[in-house]
Each structure stands twice: as C-alpha cells, then as structure tokens.
Amino acid sequence: MTRSLVLFCDFDGTITEKDNIVAIMRRFAPPEWEALTEKILSQQVSVREGVGQLFQLLPSSLRQEIVDFIVGEAVIRPGFAEFVRFCRDEGIELLITSGGIDFFVEPILAPFELNVPIYCNGSDFSGERITITWPHRCDEHCDNDCGMCKTTIIRRYDPDRHFRVVIGDSVTDLAGAKIADFVIARSLLAQKCAELGLPHRTFATFHDVIAILQDLRTQQEVGSP
C-alpha cells in the first residue's frame, strides 16, 4: 500500500537560519540566560521548564519591541517559499512543529500565507513578565516535558498509512526523529541521527529538502493523500 507523505517541519534554525529564542535573549535578556540555555541544550532541565524560565527574564512591556526586532532580524532559509509551493502543488501534507512562541512564529511566517497547521507554544503578556503557555504538551507516551511535544503530534499519524518525515536541526527534534520514518536534518540533529543510525539525509537549504523528497517518492512507496 502506498503511504501518504506527511512532513513535520521545525521552525527555529530550520525555516529560519538562526534560533530566534537565542536571538531574543541575546538582545533583551540579562546575562543569566546563557547558563539557562546551556542547561536546556545539555538536557539538564526540560525544554518546557527552561524556555518558561527564559521568558520570565523579560518584562511583558517589551512585547512589541521584541516582535519588531525579531521580524526584522529573522533570515528565512533559502528555498522555503519554493518548498511551500512544492508541498501545495504535490498535495503533500505539511505541518509546522515548533518549540518557538506564537507571538514571533506567526508574524515571521505570515508573508508565506501557509494555510497549514502551525503547532507552537503560546504566550501571556498580562503579567509583569512574559509567561509561556503550553497548548501542545506531552501525551501519556512522552515524559520529556517538551513543552510543544512533537512526538505527540507525530503519533497522531498511523505509520501504516503515512510516511512520516521530520525536518529539523536540534536536540528538540531528536525525540520526533527517533519515531519518524525518515529525517531530513542539519546541524546537531544530523550529528545525532548519524550516531544513532537513524535513516536520514542532510540539508543546507530547502532546495535540498525538495530534492530529497523527490528522491524519497521515487525510492519508497510514498504518494500523495
């Protein structure tokens, strides 16, 4: 049976060239953000706990200044617009699965008129400091305390009917990569996939991603819905 291709695409460091949370912290946060970020990356604290603590360092009054800064600062990885068009033309299901925050993810993606599901964390500016909310927390199969749990979303797609591909760059994509059928990876995620023997190919631009997907459809029993 031909399985339909479904893509779970990360945002920070994947769609954008750099990690937007790091850029925001570097610009607006007090110095303690660096040690906290290191704890997240080394998995000493969970992503949910660490990201929540990072944004608690920032006053809510900075909201518009942060949005203006990051929309101006974010660089989209080459080929993304073509990738979106490719998925649309080929009937490939695309989901954005981001550990980022709605108040900057949505305005950065707005020019692309995606019309696809965007899963990310929420935000609350009603208090003195920015509070992150977690509408997509881990299900009973995940105890990583992800915040935005990518594996929970991937598990909604039956592997007998769907060929599930993770596109990402970081440790926050690794749990999803372990249960996906295939991984398109760069940076730390590519290194981890190689170490663990996960089926993957590497990419630098979304032009590479398109070429990899075309190869997958040729080699595998993968089709459109």
C-alpha positions in Angstrom: 0.0 0.0 0.0 1.3 3.5 -0.8 1.7 5.6 2.3 0.9 9.3 2.1 3.8 11.6 2.8 3.5 13.9 5.9 6.1 16.4 6.9 6.8 17.7 10.4 8.9 20.8 9.9 10.7 22.6 12.7 10.9 26.4 12.7 13.9 27.9 14.7 17.2 27.0 13.0 15.3 25.2 10.3 12.9 27.5 8.5 14.9 30.4 9.9 18.7 30.4 9.6 19.2 31.0 13.4 17.4 30.2 16.6 15.0 33.1 17.3 14.7 32.5 21.0 18.5 32.8 21.3 18.5 36.0 19.2 15.8 37.4 21.5 17.6 36.5 24.7 20.9 37.8 23.4 19.3 41.2 22.6 16.9 41.6 25.6 17.7 39.2 28.5 20.1 39.7 31.5 23.3 37.6 31.4 21.8 34.6 33.2 20.0 33.5 30.0 23.3 31.9 28.8 23.7 29.4 31.6 20.0 28.5 31.4 20.2 27.9 27.7 23.2 25.6 28.2 21.1 23.6 30.7 18.3 23.2 28.1 20.7 22.1 25.3 22.5 19.6 27.6 19.1 18.4 28.8 19.8 19.2 32.5 16.4 20.9 32.5 13.4 20.1 30.3 12.6 22.3 27.3 9.3 23.4 28.9 10.9 24.3 32.2 13.9 26.0 30.6 12.1 28.1 28.0 9.5 29.1 30.5 12.3 30.4 32.8 14.0 32.2 29.9 11.0 34.3 29.0 10.3 35.0 32.7 13.5 37.1 32.5 11.7 39.5 30.1 9.1 42.2 31.0 5.8 42.0 29.2 6.2 45.6 28.2 8.8 44.6 25.7 6.4 42.7 23.6 6.2 45.0 20.5 9.8 45.8 20.7 10.7 42.1 20.6 8.3 41.4 17.7 9.7 44.3 15.7 13.2 43.2 16.4 12.8 39.5 15.6 10.7 40.0 12.4 13.4 42.3 11.2 16.2 40.0 12.3 15.0 36.6 11.2 16.5 35.3 8.0 14.5 32.6 6.2 16.5 29.7 4.9 16.8 29.8 1.1 14.2 27.8 -0.9 11.4 27.9 1.8 8.9 29.7 -0.4 9.6 27.1 -3.2 9.3 24.3 -0.7 5.9 25.6 0.5 4.7 25.8 -3.2 6.1 22.3 -3.9 4.1 20.8 -1.0 1.0 22.6 -2.1 1.4 21.6 -5.8 2.2 18.0 -4.9 -0.5 17.6 -2.3 2.0 16.8 0.4 0.7 17.4 4.0 2.9 19.9 5.8 2.8 20.8 9.5 5.0 23.3 11.2 6.0 21.8 14.6 7.9 24.5 16.5 9.2 24.9 20.0 9.0 28.6 19.3 6.4 31.0 20.6 3.3 32.2 18.8 4.0 35.9 19.2 7.0 35.7 16.9 6.5 32.5 14.9 3.2 33.7 13.4 4.4 37.2 12.2 7.6 35.7 10.7 5.6 33.1 8.7 2.7 35.5 7.8 4.2 36.6 4.4 4.1 33.0 3.2 0.3 32.5 3.6 0.9 29.0 4.6 -2.6 27.7 5.3 -1.1 24.7 7.1 -1.3 23.8 10.8 1.3 25.7 13.0 1.9 24.0 16.3 3.9 26.1 18.7 3.9 27.4 22.3 1.6 30.2 23.4 2.3 33.4 25.3 0.6 35.5 28.0 1.6 39.2 28.5 -1.0 40.0 31.2 1.5 39.8 34.0 4.6 41.8 34.7 6.8 39.3 32.9 6.3 37.1 29.8 4.6 33.8 30.6 4.8 31.0 28.1 1.7 28.7 27.8 1.8 25.1 26.6 -1.3 24.1 24.5 0.5 21.1 23.0 2.0 19.3 25.9 3.2 15.7 26.1 0.7 12.8 25.9 0.9 9.7 28.0 3.6 8.2 25.8 6.1 11.0 26.4 7.8 12.1 29.6 10.3 14.5 28.2 8.3 17.6 29.3 8.8 19.0 25.8 6.5 22.0 26.1 5.4 21.7 22.5 5.6 17.9 22.1 6.5 16.9 18.6 6.2 13.2 19.2 2.6 13.6 20.4 1.7 15.2 17.1 3.6 12.6 15.0 1.9 9.7 16.8 -1.5 11.0 15.5 -0.4 9.8 12.1 -0.7 6.0 11.6 2.6 4.7 10.3 0.8 2.1 8.3 -0.9 4.9 6.3 1.6 7.7 6.5 5.3 8.0 5.7 6.4 10.4 8.4 9.3 12.8 7.8 10.8 15.1 10.4 12.7 18.2 9.1 14.9 19.8 11.8 18.2 20.8 13.3 18.4 20.5 17.0 18.0 18.3 20.2 14.4 19.4 20.4 13.7 17.4 17.2 15.5 14.3 18.3 12.6 12.5 20.0 10.5 13.0 16.9 13.3 11.8 14.7 13.5 8.6 16.7 9.9 7.6 15.8 9.8 9.1 12.3 10.2 7.0 9.1 12.9 9.4 7.8 14.7 12.5 8.9 15.9 15.5 6.9 18.5 17.0 9.2 21.2 19.6 9.7 23.5 20.7 12.5 23.2 18.8 15.8 20.2 16.7 14.7 22.2 15.4 11.7 25.1 14.5 14.1 22.7 12.7 16.4 21.0 10.8 13.6 24.4 9.6 12.3 25.4 8.5 15.9 22.1 6.6 16.4 21.9 5.2 12.9 18.6 6.8 12.1 17.6 6.9 8.4 18.3 10.5 7.3 19.8 12.8 4.8 21.3 16.2 5.4 20.3 19.6 4.0 21.5 23.2 3.9 18.6 24.8 2.0 15.0 24.0 1.3 16.1 23.4 -2.3 17.9 20.4 -0.9 14.8 19.3 1.0 12.7 19.4 -2.2 15.3 17.2 -4.0 15.4 14.7 -1.0 11.6 14.5 -1.0 11.5 13.8 -4.8 14.1 11.0 -4.2 12.0 9.6 -1.4 8.9 9.4 -3.5 10.9 7.6 -6.2 12.5 5.1 -3.9 9.7 4.5 -1.4 6.1 3.6 -1.6 5.2 7.1 -0.8 2.5 9.1 -2.5 0.0 11.9 -2.0 -3.1 11.6 0.1 
